[in-house]
Amino acid sequence: MTVAFHDTGFPACPAFLGVTLEVTARDGKAAIEQGFLGRHSHGRYALREGLWNLLEVFRAEDVKATFFTDPDDALRYPEMPEAIVEAGHELALLAPAGLCDPRHPERLARLEEQLDRLREVTGAPVTGWRAADGRLSDALMQRLPRLGFTYDSSFYDDDRPYVFDAGGGAVLAELPVFEFLTDTVLHGAKHPLALVERIWGEELNALHEAGGYLPLSLSCRADFGSGRMSRARAVGAWVAKARRKPGVGFRTAAEIAAAAVETCVPEPIPAIVD
């Protein structure tokens, strides 16, 4: 069962800005393997310019975002999560690839240690999860609430949030994302910015009319993200346009997840079958 937000006292059409923040987590391995630091430096743009460009746009639009942050990069460059929290945004986790591999249980153990350090360094709760590789096993999903997570935002399977039964009385909200409201899909295909803006506008209109919710997924990178100022300003224009729609209100992912938990009947975690 998906959430009906008009029954929660929430905006009828809530929107959230989910920002992926990674610096060397993606590019670092390729740079080491290939010896091309310059070629694989788009992620460093997020540290030097991209994050700050988006933070400025969000400040100008007076909107709070949710930043899904790679734990290695967050601890390596603590000025990033500190700035996010200081500006009143939500800090969430961009979970590294490979955590579902049963041959490497040490990966999840290391992530738990990083998570504790991140919460200690920032003094902020980290309750949101997004899988960098989009992979979650049923065992991992059942474990997330026990690690302090209240929601995941990795699936593509609905127009509205819903809630999983994680066993033992625990629940996990799911905040689905949409490919055509994801900047990496469009900028990664090298579409002109005017076309990206048109597609985002069409998705905004259609989802608003259908009574869905509006998750705009962004990256701080320079190549296929929205970190460059021209693209960041396009994000600001979309926010302003969305706000003019009746019933639209921007919330953090954690706030939307809490509303979903209050309203939805939890459903079983889907099993992978042959």
C-alpha positions in Angstrom: 0.0 0.0 0.0 1.4 3.4 -1.0 0.9 6.5 1.0 -2.0 8.9 0.4 -0.4 12.2 1.6 -3.7 14.1 1.8 -4.6 11.9 4.8 -1.4 12.8 6.7 -1.6 16.6 7.1 1.4 16.6 4.7 1.5 18.5 1.4 -0.7 16.6 -1.1 2.3 16.4 -3.4 5.5 16.4 -1.4 8.8 16.9 -3.2 12.4 16.1 -2.1 15.8 16.8 -3.5 18.0 13.8 -3.1 21.7 14.7 -3.8 24.4 12.1 -4.4 27.7 13.3 -3.0 30.9 11.4 -3.8 34.4 12.7 -4.6 36.9 10.0 -5.1 34.8 6.9 -4.3 33.9 6.4 -8.0 36.9 8.0 -9.8 39.7 7.1 -7.4 39.9 3.4 -8.3 39.9 4.1 -12.0 42.5 6.8 -11.6 44.8 4.4 -9.7 44.2 1.6 -12.2 44.7 3.7 -15.3 47.0 6.4 -14.1 44.8 9.2 -15.4 44.2 11.5 -12.5 43.1 14.4 -14.7 40.7 12.3 -16.7 39.1 10.9 -13.6 38.7 14.1 -11.6 35.1 15.0 -12.3 34.2 13.8 -8.7 36.7 16.3 -7.3 34.6 19.0 -8.9 32.0 18.1 -6.3 34.4 19.0 -3.5 35.8 22.1 -5.1 32.7 23.6 -6.7 29.7 21.4 -7.2 28.5 21.0 -3.6 28.8 24.7 -2.9 27.0 25.7 -6.1 24.0 23.5 -5.1 24.1 24.7 -1.5 23.9 28.3 -2.8 20.9 27.5 -5.0 19.1 25.7 -2.1 19.8 28.7 0.1 18.5 31.1 -2.5 15.3 29.0 -2.9 15.0 28.4 0.8 14.7 24.7 0.4 16.2 21.8 2.4 17.7 18.8 0.6 18.8 15.3 1.5 22.5 14.5 0.7 23.3 10.8 0.2 27.0 10.9 1.0 29.7 8.3 0.4 31.1 7.5 3.9 34.8 7.3 2.8 34.5 10.8 1.2 32.5 12.2 4.1 35.2 11.2 6.6 38.1 12.2 4.3 36.6 15.6 3.6 34.7 16.5 6.8 34.1 20.0 5.6 31.4 18.6 3.3 29.1 16.9 5.8 29.7 19.7 8.3 28.5 22.3 5.7 25.5 20.2 4.8 24.4 19.9 8.5 25.2 23.5 9.3 22.9 24.6 6.5 20.0 22.6 7.9 20.0 19.8 5.3 19.6 16.1 5.9 22.7 13.9 5.8 22.0 10.4 4.5 24.3 7.5 3.4 25.3 6.5 -0.1 26.1 2.9 0.6 29.2 1.5 -1.3 28.8 -1.3 -3.8 29.3 -4.9 -2.9 27.6 -5.0 0.5 25.2 -7.8 -0.6 28.1 -10.1 -1.3 28.0 -12.9 1.3 31.6 -13.7 0.7 32.6 -10.3 2.2 30.8 -9.7 5.5 33.7 -7.5 6.6 32.4 -4.8 4.2 29.2 -4.2 6.1 31.1 -4.4 9.4 33.5 -1.6 8.1 30.5 0.4 7.0 28.9 0.2 10.5 32.2 1.6 12.0 32.2 4.4 9.4 28.5 5.2 10.2 29.3 5.5 13.9 32.2 7.9 13.1 30.1 9.9 10.7 27.3 10.4 13.3 29.9 11.3 15.9 31.8 13.8 13.7 28.6 15.6 12.5 26.4 15.2 15.6 23.6 14.5 13.1 21.4 11.4 12.8 21.9 9.4 9.6 18.7 7.5 9.0 18.6 7.4 5.1 20.1 4.8 2.8 20.7 4.7 -0.9 22.7 1.9 -2.5 25.4 3.2 -4.9 25.0 0.1 -7.1 21.2 -0.2 -6.6 21.6 -3.6 -5.0 19.9 -4.7 -1.7 19.4 -8.2 -0.5 16.4 -9.1 1.6 18.9 -9.9 4.5 20.4 -6.4 4.2 17.0 -4.7 4.1 16.0 -6.5 7.3 19.2 -5.4 9.0 18.9 -1.7 8.0 16.4 -0.7 10.8 18.7 -2.3 13.3 21.4 0.0 12.2 19.3 3.0 12.8 17.9 3.5 9.2 14.3 4.4 8.7 14.2 4.4 4.9 15.8 3.3 1.7 15.7 5.3 -1.6 17.1 2.9 -4.2 14.0 1.4 -5.9 12.2 2.4 -9.1 9.0 0.6 -8.6 6.2 3.1 -7.6 5.0 6.7 -8.0 4.6 7.1 -4.2 6.5 6.0 -1.1 5.5 2.7 0.7 6.7 0.7 3.7 8.4 -2.7 4.1 7.9 -5.1 7.0 11.5 -5.7 8.1 10.6 -8.4 10.7 10.5 -8.3 14.5 8.2 -5.3 14.5 10.6 -3.2 12.5 9.7 -1.3 9.3 11.6 0.4 6.5 10.1 3.1 4.3 10.9 3.0 0.6 11.1 6.3 -1.3 11.3 5.3 -5.0 13.1 7.4 -7.5 12.4 8.0 -11.2 14.9 7.8 -14.1 13.6 10.9 -15.9 13.9 13.0 -12.7 17.5 11.8 -12.3 20.1 14.2 -13.6 22.8 11.5 -14.2 20.4 9.8 -16.7 20.0 12.9 -18.8 23.3 14.7 -18.4 25.1 11.3 -18.8 23.5 11.1 -22.2 24.9 14.6 -23.0 21.4 16.1 -23.6 21.3 19.9 -23.9 20.4 21.6 -20.8 17.2 23.1 -22.4 16.0 19.5 -23.1 16.7 18.4 -19.6 14.7 21.3 -18.3 11.8 20.4 -20.6 11.8 16.8 -19.6 11.9 17.7 -15.9 9.0 20.1 -16.5 6.9 17.5 -18.2 7.6 15.0 -15.4 6.6 17.6 -12.8 3.3 18.3 -14.6 2.5 14.6 -15.1 3.3 13.5 -11.5 1.5 16.5 -10.0 -1.7 15.7 -12.0 -1.4 12.0 -11.1 -1.1 12.8 -7.4 2.3 11.3 -7.0 5.3 12.7 -5.3 8.4 14.5 -6.7 11.8 13.1 -6.0 14.4 15.0 -8.0 17.7 13.0 -7.9 20.9 15.0 -8.4 24.6 14.6 -8.3 27.3 17.2 -7.4 29.6 16.0 -10.1 30.7 18.0 -13.1 30.3 15.5 -15.9 26.9 13.8 -15.5 25.7 15.8 -12.5 24.2 19.2 -11.7 27.3 20.7 -9.9 28.1 23.2 -12.6 26.4 26.5 -12.0 24.4 26.6 -15.1 22.9 23.2 -14.2 22.5 24.1 -10.6 20.5 27.2 -11.6 18.3 24.9 -13.7 17.6 22.9 -10.5 16.6 26.1 -8.8 14.3 27.0 -11.6 12.6 23.6 -11.3 12.2 24.1 -7.5 10.6 27.5 -8.1 8.2 26.1 -10.8 7.2 23.1 -8.5 6.4 25.5 -5.7 3.9 27.3 -7.8 1.9 24.0 -8.2 -1.0 23.7 -5.7 -0.3 21.2 -3.0 3.4 20.9 -3.6 5.7 21.3 -0.6 9.4 20.4 -0.2 10.5 18.1 2.6 13.5 16.1 3.5 13.5 12.4 2.7 13.4 11.6 6.4 10.2 13.7 6.8 8.5 12.0 3.9 9.5 8.6 5.2 8.1 9.3 8.6 4.7 10.3 7.0 4.7 7.1 5.0 5.3 5.0 8.1 2.4 6.6 9.9 0.0 5.9 7.0 1.1 2.8 5.1 0.3 -0.9 5.9 3.8 -2.6 5.7 4.3 -5.1 2.9 6.7 -8.0 2.8 10.2 -7.5 1.5 10.2 -9.0 -2.1 11.9 -12.3 -2.4 14.2 -13.0 -5.4 13.0 -16.1 -7.1 14.2 -18.1 -10.1 
